[in-house]
Structure formats: C-alpha cells, structure tokens
Amino acid sequence: MPENHGQLMYIGLLQQVPYLALRIGIVELLKTFVYPRLPYPAEILAACGPAHAELQFWAQSVDRAIALLEKPS
C-alpha cells in the first residue's frame, strides 16, 4: 500500500474515471488479477477503458439528441 503522498497520487489518478466505469473496470480486473498486491493505477485505468469509452459514447449521443430536440424547425 502506498504511503501518505503515494495514496493521494494513486487516488488522484483514478478520480478522472467516472464512478460507474471505475466500478465495472475493477470488477473485471478482479476476475483475472492473481498477484497478492494492490493493482497499479495503469492496470486499473486499462481495465476501466472500455466502460469509460462506452459511457462517453452514450453521453455524446444524448448531447446530440438534446441538441436536435432544441434545434428550431
């Protein structure tokens, strides 16, 4: 486990990921993670990547749909 400053950096790196993507990524990582150590932030971010990309896609789709609805006819 990282010490004081290391914990802040560790958490800071993971704060850029939305909660839902982080949760999905962690579950996927835990299914295959075999080492008796805390996963590196890069490993967690890689596991969260697909869920994060899917969330971004849906957010953009919703934004486009709202823009079309607000567009004057």
Rosetta silent file (secondary structure, phi, psi, omega in degrees, C-alpha in Angstrom):
SEQUENCE: MPENHGQLMYIGLLQQVPYLALRIGIVELLKTFVYPRLPYPAEILAACGPAHAELQFWAQSVDRAIALLEKPS
SCORE:     score description
SCORE:     0.000 S_00000001
   1 L     0.000  131.625  178.797    0.000    0.000    0.000 S_00000001
   2 L   -63.208  154.042  177.562    1.417    3.398   -0.911 S_00000001
   3 L   -78.733 -171.226 -171.628    2.331    5.785    1.879 S_00000001
   4 H   -47.206  -62.106 -177.396    0.677    9.188    2.503 S_00000001
   5 H   -66.651  -36.012  178.897    1.716   11.116   -0.614 S_00000001
   6 H   -63.615  -37.412  178.080    1.527    7.959   -2.718 S_00000001
   7 H   -64.539  -40.788  178.691   -2.077    7.366   -1.662 S_00000001
   8 H   -63.952  -41.008  178.435   -3.038   10.876   -2.759 S_00000001
   9 H   -67.196  -42.892 -179.537   -1.401   10.352   -6.144 S_00000001
  10 H   -58.481  -49.458 -179.307   -2.985    6.894   -6.507 S_00000001
  11 H   -68.644  -38.810  179.440   -6.473    8.253   -5.792 S_00000001
  12 H   -60.755  -37.656  178.507   -5.868   11.349   -7.895 S_00000001
  13 H   -67.758  -32.215 -177.324   -5.095    9.231  -10.948 S_00000001
  14 H   -86.370  -13.695 -178.486   -8.305    7.260  -10.510 S_00000001
  15 L   -70.097  -15.943 -179.889  -10.531   10.311   -9.962 S_00000001
  16 L   -75.979  -11.434 -177.921  -10.546   11.031  -13.691 S_00000001
  17 L   -97.313  131.240  176.566  -12.668    7.928  -14.287 S_00000001
  18 L   -59.201  149.881 -175.426  -16.443    8.119  -13.730 S_00000001
  19 H   -54.144  -46.086 -176.993  -17.660    6.015  -10.814 S_00000001
  20 H   -63.087  -43.385  178.305  -19.644    3.561  -12.955 S_00000001
  21 H   -64.812  -39.654  178.638  -16.710    2.911  -15.301 S_00000001
  22 H   -63.265  -43.654 -179.579  -14.381    2.500  -12.321 S_00000001
  23 H   -63.377  -45.669  179.313  -16.726    0.026  -10.680 S_00000001
  24 H   -64.124  -44.166 -179.870  -17.119   -2.051  -13.857 S_00000001
  25 H   -63.190  -41.115  179.098  -13.380   -1.961  -14.531 S_00000001
  26 H   -63.925  -42.266  179.033  -12.469   -3.022  -11.002 S_00000001
  27 H   -61.908  -43.712  178.960  -14.858   -5.978  -11.158 S_00000001
  28 H   -64.924  -40.001  179.333  -13.348   -7.068  -14.481 S_00000001
  29 H   -64.485  -42.216 -178.301   -9.824   -6.621  -13.133 S_00000001
  30 H   -66.818  -22.957  177.896  -10.564   -8.660  -10.019 S_00000001
  31 H   -67.279  -27.211 -174.405  -11.794  -11.559  -12.151 S_00000001
  32 H  -120.208   -8.591 -175.089   -8.300  -12.024  -13.596 S_00000001
  33 L   -74.636  122.421 -174.853   -5.930  -10.356  -11.102 S_00000001
  34 L  -114.538   -7.070 -175.543   -3.725  -13.014   -9.497 S_00000001
  35 L   -85.089  145.003  178.376   -0.993  -11.088   -7.734 S_00000001
  36 L   -85.246   55.838  178.894   -1.065  -10.511   -3.954 S_00000001
  37 L  -146.858  167.956  176.130   -0.589   -6.748   -4.301 S_00000001
  38 L   -72.523  132.262  179.566   -2.587   -3.617   -4.947 S_00000001
  39 L   -63.139  146.783  175.856   -3.102   -3.139   -8.710 S_00000001
  40 L   -69.618  150.883  178.202   -1.171   -0.294  -10.303 S_00000001
  41 H   -56.112  -36.616  179.408   -3.247    2.694  -11.394 S_00000001
  42 H   -62.787  -36.822  178.305   -2.326    1.954  -15.022 S_00000001
  43 H   -67.543  -39.873  179.132   -3.784   -1.555  -14.678 S_00000001
  44 H   -67.469  -45.372 -179.707   -6.999   -0.158  -13.213 S_00000001
  45 H   -62.699  -38.290  177.748   -7.281    2.540  -15.892 S_00000001
  46 H   -64.921  -39.949  179.100   -6.734   -0.063  -18.631 S_00000001
  47 H   -68.386  -30.627 -179.227   -9.473   -2.263  -17.150 S_00000001
  48 H   -83.780  -14.128 -174.835  -11.831    0.735  -16.950 S_00000001
  49 H   -51.590  -52.923 -178.802  -11.094    1.866  -20.507 S_00000001
  50 H   -61.204  -42.968  179.900  -13.879    0.005  -22.357 S_00000001
  51 H   -67.256  -37.628  178.822  -16.585    1.014  -19.862 S_00000001
  52 H   -65.814  -42.746  178.331  -15.338    4.618  -19.858 S_00000001
  53 H   -63.412  -40.285  178.532  -15.395    4.740  -23.665 S_00000001
  54 H   -65.497  -40.937  177.179  -18.932    3.344  -23.724 S_00000001
  55 H   -63.408  -40.677  177.875  -20.121    5.929  -21.201 S_00000001
  56 H   -63.846  -40.703  178.042  -18.547    8.721  -23.260 S_00000001
  57 H   -59.423  -46.782 -178.805  -20.265    7.403  -26.399 S_00000001
  58 H   -68.090  -36.942  177.404  -23.662    7.421  -24.701 S_00000001
  59 H   -63.736  -41.547  177.777  -23.111   10.873  -23.206 S_00000001
  60 H   -65.889  -39.434  178.867  -22.254   12.244  -26.656 S_00000001
  61 H   -63.118  -41.935  178.682  -25.316   10.524  -28.151 S_00000001
  62 H   -65.734  -42.852  178.559  -27.579   12.086  -25.526 S_00000001
  63 H   -60.183  -42.427  178.212  -26.000   15.508  -26.095 S_00000001
  64 H   -65.001  -40.556  179.828  -26.620   15.208  -29.871 S_00000001
  65 H   -65.361  -40.360  177.952  -30.219   14.129  -29.303 S_00000001
  66 H   -65.036  -41.419  179.070  -30.849   17.075  -26.987 S_00000001
  67 H   -62.095  -39.648  178.758  -29.279   19.445  -29.499 S_00000001
  68 H   -67.064  -37.168  179.137  -31.584   18.077  -32.230 S_00000001
  69 H   -68.873  -34.465 -178.542  -34.622   18.491  -29.986 S_00000001
  70 H   -83.861  -12.291 -177.992  -33.681   22.079  -29.159 S_00000001
  71 L   -69.297  128.168 -179.533  -32.947   22.969  -32.769 S_00000001
  72 L   -66.351  144.041 -178.484  -35.637   25.287  -34.190 S_00000001
  73 L   -79.211    0.000    0.000  -37.637   23.768  -37.044 S_00000001
